[in-house]
Amino acid sequence: MKLNLKTIGAFLLMGAISFPVYADLEEVNVYSARKEQLIKPILTDFTQLTGIKVNLITSKADALLKRLELEGINSPADVLITTDAGRLYRAKEAGVLQVSLNDTMKKRVPEHLRDADGYWVGLTTRARMIVYAKDRVKPSELSTYEGLTDSKWKKRICIRSSNNIYNQSLVASMIAHKGKEKTENWVGGLVENMARKPKGGDRDQIKAVAAGQCDIAVVNTYYLGQMLNSNDPKQVKAAQQVAVFWPNQSDRGTHINVSGIAVTKAAKNKANAIKLIEYLLSNDAQTWYAKTNNEYPVIANAPWSDTLKNWGEFHSDALNLTQLGNLNNEAIRIMDRAGWR
């Protein structure tokens, strides 16, 4: 069937067909360490709103950084999205990012959730909390991260490997607050209380608590949120057997971290990259992150998901997350000396 221009126009007016129109074929190229299902829907919304096409490549965080380094100034990437301030720091130190912080970002993102030099901003926050077996642990037994070295937790703690950036950042935050010596003592005591050699991801630590292999675990909030809202009955069942505890509420607060975004040094579409960042910091995008991924918004007043609401509000650490990158190497050395593998 042949359609002339008048016929096509009539179809569009009637709403019979619809498709995004990309004015001047504008685009932005994104390298993302977030899995496609955790980022693609909101990028599609951005395209529909602005007409800017998003070309997305997803991979492991370390692989994307290596790729940016190898590609250098010829990289097609305009934007890097990755998890943990420690990884954002590594990208900054590798020279693959550029300063992109503007007044809009400053207004929307608290100072401690963005790079002190303006190279990256947080998109979402997550807390590294303690989960405990409801049938074997009383919340009154728990208090602080420091309290995890108490002898009552001997062979009762599950936590993932020291190779994991989330744990490295937790130790880095301890160094920032307590100094190297006290942190070294703390890490040594934590290793002594581990129920098993570290293995698996955060979900595996939750499953281990549910299975009775340990009684408490240190995990990121969104993993538990994803398990509670999973389509897999086994994950839901395991997640329902643990409860949340927010450590250090009477002092510095629970350790938090971010997923973050930055403009690459090689960006050919910098203006569009900035537009994308600003959109991802909008109320709509922040609400989507909270409700879909069970991550905490970085902007004030964005609604939380029901899961996050059920866990209640908590006092979080206001340490500038740039410190987590600055102290990462020292954290790794301390973990290695303590035998945390």
C-alpha positions as CSV (number, residue, x, y, z in Angstrom):
1,M,0.0,0.0,0.0
2,K,1.4,3.4,-1.0
3,L,0.8,6.4,1.3
4,N,1.3,10.0,0.2
5,L,2.4,12.7,2.6
6,K,-1.2,13.9,3.2
7,T,-2.2,10.4,4.2
8,I,0.7,10.0,6.6
9,G,-0.2,13.3,8.1
10,A,-3.7,12.2,8.6
11,F,-2.6,9.0,10.4
12,L,-0.4,11.0,12.7
13,L,-3.2,13.5,13.6
14,M,-5.6,10.6,14.3
15,G,-3.0,9.0,16.6
16,A,-3.1,5.8,14.5
17,I,0.7,5.6,14.5
18,S,3.3,7.3,16.6
19,F,7.1,7.3,16.8
20,P,9.8,9.6,18.2
21,V,11.1,12.2,15.8
22,Y,14.9,12.9,16.3
23,A,15.5,16.5,15.3
24,D,18.8,16.7,13.5
25,L,19.5,13.1,14.7
26,E,20.9,14.4,18.0
27,E,22.4,11.7,20.2
28,V,24.3,10.9,23.3
29,N,26.5,7.8,23.9
30,V,26.4,6.1,27.3
31,Y,28.7,3.5,28.8
32,S,26.8,2.0,31.8
33,A,27.9,-0.4,34.5
34,R,24.3,-0.7,35.5
35,K,22.5,-3.6,33.9
36,E,20.3,-2.7,30.9
37,Q,17.0,-3.3,32.7
38,L,18.1,-1.0,35.5
39,I,18.8,2.0,33.2
40,K,17.2,1.5,29.7
41,P,13.6,2.4,30.6
42,I,14.6,5.8,32.0
43,L,16.8,6.5,29.0
44,T,13.9,5.7,26.7
45,D,11.8,8.3,28.6
46,F,14.6,10.8,28.1
47,T,14.6,10.2,24.3
48,Q,10.8,10.6,24.2
49,L,11.0,13.8,26.1
50,T,13.9,15.5,24.3
51,G,14.2,13.7,20.9
52,I,17.9,12.9,21.8
53,K,18.7,9.4,20.8
54,V,20.6,7.4,23.5
55,N,23.1,4.8,22.3
56,L,23.7,2.4,25.3
57,I,26.6,0.0,26.0
58,T,26.5,-1.9,29.2
59,S,29.3,-4.0,30.7
60,K,31.2,-4.6,34.0
61,A,32.5,-1.4,35.6
62,D,36.1,-2.3,35.4
63,A,35.8,-3.4,31.8
64,L,34.2,-0.1,30.9
65,L,37.0,1.9,32.6
66,K,39.6,-0.1,30.7
67,R,37.8,0.5,27.5
68,L,37.7,4.2,28.1
69,E,41.4,4.2,28.8
70,L,42.3,2.3,25.7
71,E,40.0,4.4,23.4
72,G,41.4,7.6,24.8
73,I,40.2,10.8,23.1
74,N,38.8,8.7,20.3
75,S,36.2,7.1,22.6
76,P,32.6,7.4,21.3
77,A,31.4,7.6,24.9
78,D,29.9,10.9,26.2
79,V,28.7,9.6,29.6
80,L,29.9,7.0,32.1
81,I,27.4,5.6,34.6
82,T,28.9,3.4,37.2
83,T,28.4,2.2,40.8
84,D,30.3,3.3,43.9
85,A,32.3,6.4,44.6
86,G,35.5,4.3,44.6
87,R,35.0,3.4,40.9
88,L,34.1,7.0,40.0
89,Y,37.3,8.1,41.7
90,R,39.3,5.5,39.6
91,A,37.8,6.9,36.4
92,K,38.7,10.4,37.5
93,E,42.3,9.4,38.3
94,A,42.6,7.6,35.0
95,G,41.9,10.9,33.2
96,V,38.9,9.7,31.3
97,L,36.4,12.2,32.8
98,Q,36.0,16.0,32.6
99,V,34.5,18.6,35.0
100,S,30.8,18.8,34.3
101,L,29.2,20.1,37.5
102,N,26.9,23.0,36.9
103,D,24.5,25.1,39.1
104,T,21.6,22.7,38.4
105,M,23.5,19.7,39.7
106,K,24.8,21.7,42.7
107,K,21.2,22.7,43.6
108,R,19.8,19.1,43.3
109,V,22.6,17.0,44.7
110,P,24.0,17.4,48.2
111,E,27.7,18.3,48.4
112,H,28.8,15.1,50.0
113,L,27.2,13.1,47.2
114,R,29.2,14.6,44.4
115,D,32.9,14.9,43.6
116,A,34.7,17.7,45.4
117,D,36.3,18.7,42.1
118,G,33.2,18.5,40.0
119,Y,33.9,15.4,37.9
120,W,30.9,13.4,38.9
121,V,27.6,13.5,40.7
122,G,25.6,10.8,42.5
123,L,22.4,9.5,40.8
124,T,21.1,7.3,43.6
125,T,22.2,6.3,47.1
126,R,22.3,2.9,48.8
127,A,23.2,2.1,52.4
128,R,25.5,-0.7,53.5
129,M,23.4,-2.0,56.3
130,I,23.3,-5.0,58.6
131,V,20.7,-7.7,58.0
132,Y,20.0,-10.3,60.7
133,A,18.1,-13.6,61.1
134,K,14.8,-12.8,62.6
135,D,14.6,-16.0,64.6
136,R,18.2,-16.0,65.9
137,V,19.2,-12.4,66.6
138,K,17.5,-9.6,68.6
139,P,18.0,-6.1,67.2
140,S,19.0,-5.0,70.7
141,E,22.1,-7.1,70.2
142,L,23.3,-4.9,67.4
143,S,24.6,-1.3,67.5
144,T,27.5,-0.2,65.2
145,Y,29.9,-1.5,62.5
146,E,32.5,-1.4,65.3
147,G,30.3,-3.7,67.4
148,L,30.7,-6.5,64.8
149,T,34.0,-7.3,66.3
150,D,32.4,-8.4,69.6
151,S,33.1,-12.0,70.6
152,K,29.4,-12.8,70.6
153,W,29.5,-12.7,66.8
154,K,32.3,-15.3,66.5
155,K,31.7,-17.3,63.4
156,R,28.3,-15.7,62.8
157,I,29.0,-13.0,60.2
158,C,28.7,-13.3,56.4
159,I,30.2,-10.6,54.1
160,R,31.6,-10.7,50.6
161,S,35.2,-10.6,49.4
162,S,37.7,-7.8,50.0
163,N,37.9,-7.5,46.2
164,N,34.4,-6.0,46.3
165,I,34.5,-2.2,46.0
166,Y,31.5,-1.8,48.4
167,N,33.5,-3.3,51.2
168,Q,36.6,-1.3,50.2
169,S,34.6,1.8,50.5
170,L,33.1,0.8,53.8
171,V,36.7,0.3,55.2
172,A,37.7,3.6,53.6
173,S,34.9,5.4,55.4
174,M,36.1,3.8,58.7
175,I,39.6,5.1,58.0
176,A,38.2,8.6,57.4
177,H,36.4,8.5,60.7
178,K,38.6,6.4,63.0
179,G,42.1,6.5,61.6
180,K,44.3,3.7,60.2
181,E,45.1,2.0,63.5
182,K,41.6,1.6,64.8
183,T,40.4,0.6,61.4
184,E,43.1,-2.1,61.2
185,N,42.0,-3.5,64.5
186,W,38.4,-3.4,63.4
187,V,39.0,-5.3,60.1
188,G,41.1,-7.9,62.0
189,G,38.2,-8.4,64.5
190,L,35.7,-8.6,61.7
191,V,37.7,-11.3,59.9
192,E,37.9,-13.3,63.1
193,N,34.1,-13.3,63.3
194,M,33.4,-14.4,59.8
195,A,31.3,-17.6,59.6
196,R,33.0,-18.7,56.3
197,K,35.4,-17.5,53.7
198,P,33.9,-14.7,51.8
199,K,32.2,-15.8,48.6
200,G,29.4,-14.6,46.3
201,G,27.6,-11.3,46.1
202,D,25.3,-9.5,48.5
203,R,22.3,-11.6,47.6
204,D,24.4,-14.7,48.5
205,Q,25.1,-13.3,51.9
206,I,21.3,-12.8,52.5
207,K,20.6,-16.3,51.3
208,A,23.4,-17.6,53.7
209,V,21.7,-16.0,56.7
210,A,18.3,-17.4,55.7
211,A,19.9,-20.9,55.3
212,G,21.5,-20.7,58.8
213,Q,25.1,-20.5,57.6
214,C,25.5,-17.2,59.5
215,D,23.3,-15.0,61.6
216,I,24.1,-11.5,60.3
217,A,25.4,-10.1,57.1
218,V,26.6,-6.7,55.7
219,V,24.8,-5.9,52.4
220,N,23.7,-3.0,50.2
221,T,20.0,-2.0,50.6
222,Y,18.9,-2.4,47.0
223,Y,19.9,-6.0,46.8
224,L,17.5,-6.9,49.6
225,G,14.9,-4.7,48.0
226,Q,15.3,-6.5,44.7
227,M,15.0,-9.9,46.4
228,L,11.8,-8.9,48.2
229,N,10.3,-7.7,44.9
230,S,11.6,-10.6,42.8
231,N,9.6,-12.9,40.6
232,D,11.6,-15.8,42.1
233,P,9.8,-17.2,45.1
234,K,13.0,-18.6,46.5
235,Q,14.6,-15.1,46.6
236,V,11.5,-13.6,48.2
237,K,11.4,-16.4,50.9
238,A,15.1,-15.9,51.8
239,A,14.7,-12.1,52.0
240,Q,11.7,-12.4,54.2
241,Q,13.7,-14.3,56.8
242,V,15.9,-11.4,57.5
243,A,15.3,-7.9,59.0
244,V,17.1,-4.6,58.5
245,F,19.3,-2.9,61.1
246,W,20.8,0.6,60.6
247,P,24.2,0.8,62.4
248,N,25.8,3.8,64.0
249,Q,22.5,5.8,64.5
250,S,23.8,7.5,67.6
251,D,27.0,8.8,66.0
252,R,28.1,9.3,62.4
253,G,25.3,7.3,60.8
254,T,25.0,4.4,58.5
255,H,27.6,4.2,55.6
256,I,26.1,5.2,52.2
257,N,27.4,5.1,48.7
258,V,26.1,6.1,45.2
259,S,25.6,5.1,41.7
260,G,27.0,8.0,39.8
261,I,27.3,9.7,36.4
262,A,30.0,11.7,34.7
263,V,30.8,13.3,31.3
264,T,33.8,11.6,29.6
265,K,36.9,13.5,28.6
266,A,36.3,12.4,25.0
267,A,32.7,13.5,24.9
268,K,31.6,14.8,21.4
269,N,28.1,15.5,22.5
270,K,28.8,17.3,25.8
271,A,25.6,19.5,25.7
272,N,23.4,16.4,25.3
273,A,25.4,14.6,28.1
274,I,24.6,17.5,30.4
275,K,21.0,17.4,29.4
276,L,20.9,13.7,30.2
277,I,22.4,14.2,33.7
278,E,20.0,16.9,34.5
279,Y,17.1,14.7,33.4
280,L,18.3,11.8,35.6
281,L,18.3,14.2,38.5
282,S,14.7,15.3,37.8
283,N,11.8,14.4,40.1
284,D,10.4,11.9,37.6
285,A,13.6,10.1,37.1
286,Q,14.5,10.0,40.7
287,T,11.1,8.6,41.6
288,W,11.5,5.9,39.0
289,Y,14.8,4.8,40.4
290,A,13.3,4.6,43.9
291,K,10.2,2.7,42.9
292,T,11.8,0.4,40.3
293,N,15.2,-0.3,41.7
294,N,14.6,0.4,45.4
295,E,17.4,2.9,45.5
296,Y,17.3,6.1,47.5
297,P,17.0,9.3,45.6
298,V,19.8,11.9,45.8
299,I,17.4,14.8,45.6
300,A,15.1,15.9,48.4
301,N,11.4,15.1,48.4
302,A,11.4,12.4,45.7
303,P,9.1,9.7,46.9
304,W,10.5,6.3,48.1
305,S,9.2,2.9,47.1
306,D,7.0,1.1,49.6
307,T,9.9,-1.3,50.4
308,L,12.1,1.6,51.4
309,K,9.3,3.2,53.4
310,N,8.8,-0.1,55.3
311,W,12.4,0.0,56.4
312,G,11.9,3.5,57.9
313,E,14.1,6.5,57.9
314,F,17.7,6.4,59.1
315,H,20.6,8.7,59.9
316,S,23.2,8.4,57.2
317,D,26.9,9.3,57.2
318,A,27.5,12.7,55.6
319,L,31.2,12.0,54.8
320,N,32.0,13.5,51.4
321,L,32.3,10.4,49.2
322,T,35.4,11.7,47.4
323,Q,37.1,10.4,50.6
324,L,36.2,6.9,49.7
325,G,38.3,7.1,46.6
326,N,41.2,8.9,48.2
327,L,41.5,6.2,50.9
328,N,40.8,3.2,48.7
329,N,44.4,2.0,48.4
330,E,44.9,2.2,52.1
331,A,41.7,0.3,52.7
332,I,42.9,-2.5,50.4
333,R,46.2,-2.7,52.2
334,I,44.5,-3.0,55.6
335,M,42.2,-5.7,54.4
336,D,45.0,-7.6,52.8
337,R,47.1,-7.5,56.0
338,A,44.1,-8.7,58.0
339,G,43.6,-11.7,55.8
340,W,40.3,-10.6,54.4
341,R,40.2,-12.5,51.1
